[in-house]
Amino acid sequence: MGHLKNLEAMRAQARAHGLDIVMLMLGSHAAETGEEVRRELAAKGVRIVAVDWDLPPGSWLPVMKDGQIWRRGREGWCGPMDLMRMHIFGLEGYDAVAYFDTDMELQGDVLPALRCAATGVLLTTSGPLAPVSVAIIVVRPDPRILRASVAFAQKAAFSRVDGWAGGGYLPTANKYIGAECGQGLFHTLFYMQNINRLARWALASSGISELRVGQLDRCEWNYQGGEGCGKAGEGFDCGRVRVHHKPKAPTPGCCTKLRERAAA
């Protein structure tokens, strides 16, 4: 349970707002999870949802060698880890769901983002070096979005020259971190839907004429340090941070995670 260090902050909001905490897990991994771990997760209010795949069946695989695209395969590629998140689009019984990476600590009320997503707007944030971060995705579940995401992944391929399905990298000039994984795929599918032919086809063939999308303020919802936000106490108020992502340890000029502050 060591990788769930930020769970208590999430549990506090779940209790306050009557929210569920869900952990997506491959069915094969769920089957291997022992009863002791299951009981501990249940005691902490975590519900395991088993899913069939982490990479959409029949989708593109990169060529990898020493961390670079070279040899065909999954090893060393962040695609399966990223694209497994597609399953949140198909979660039934919820007005809205929010995906958070496990190293993100909730420091402020996240209900406003859920309320916005419940109106039908898919929300992400940017990252310090990428126009879309898959560390946080807030959405009203809709099986059509899941079908569109899978269809796009099955037809699209990635190229270092022009990204996913030829969509390019704008607003960045060149390839950014995670462009070959979920960050680039979701960027093309959701935010280039009006200009990318394959993205339009994937959404339309799944019954979506237009998907409403928006971005949350990264400095509040995906805080990763002072870059682009300003130094803590010198132009940036740490009280604005709702979701703290990084740094892992207190750094001069950066807002700290509350659990680190409590331990100090």
Residue, then its C-alpha position, 0 to 999 in steps of 0.5 A: m500500500g506504499h504507493l497510495k501515500n496520498l489516499e488519506a487526502m482523497r478519502a477526506q474529500a470522498r467522505a465530505h462529498g459522498l464520493d466513491i474511490v475506484m481503482l482500475m486494475l487489469g482482470s489478471h492482476a485483480a485475480e492475483t491480488g490477495e485477500e489481505v490486500r483486498r480487505e485493506l483496500a476495502a477498509k480504506g473505501v477503495r473499490i477495485v474495478a477489473v478491466d479487460w485490457d490496458l492497451p486497446p486490442g488491435s491498437w498501434l505498438p511502437v518500435m522501442k530500443d533503449g527507451q527510443i522508438w525502435r523495436r516493436g513491443r510494449e516494454g519501456w513504453c508508457g502507452p499501456m499505463d496511459l491508455m488504460r485510463m480510457h476505461i473511466f469513460g465507460l464507468e457506469g452509474y456516475d454523473a462524473v468521474a475524475y482520474f488522478d495519478t497516485d502521486m497527486e495529493l488533493q489539497g483543495d475542493v475538487l467538486p467544482a471540476l466534477r460538477c463542470a464535467a457532469t454537464g458534459v465537458l471533458l476536462t484535462t490540464s496541461g503539463p509543464l512541457a506538454p499541452v495535455s497531461v493525463a495525470i488528471i482527467v475529469v469526465r461524465p462517463d459515456p460509452r461513446i467516448l470509450r468507443a471513440s477512443v478505442a477506434f482512434a487508437q486502433k486506426a492511428a499510428f504515431s510518428r516522431v515527425d508529425g505525432w498521432a494520425g498526422g496531427g502534429y504537436l501544436p501549440t508546441a513546436n516539437k515533440y513533447i514528453g509523453a507525446e508518443c503515449g496517452q498525452g499525445l493521443f488524447h491531445t489529438l483525439f479530443y483537442m484536434q477533433n475539428i481539424n484532424r480527419l481521423a479524430r473526427w471519424a472516431l468520434a462521429s462513428s461512435g455517435i458524437s458530433e462534437l465533444r465539449v472539452g476544456q482545460l483546468d488551470r495547471c497551477e491549481w489542478n496539476y501543480q508541479g512546482g513553480e515553473g510557469c506558476g511563480k515562486a511560492g510566496e513571491g507571486f504565487d499563493c499556495g492556497r490556490v493549489r487544489v491538486h499537488h502533483k510534484p515535486k516529491a520533496p519540499t523544494p525552495g520556491c515550491c509549494t509543499k505537499l500537505r503530508e510532507r508539511a505535517a511530517a516536518 
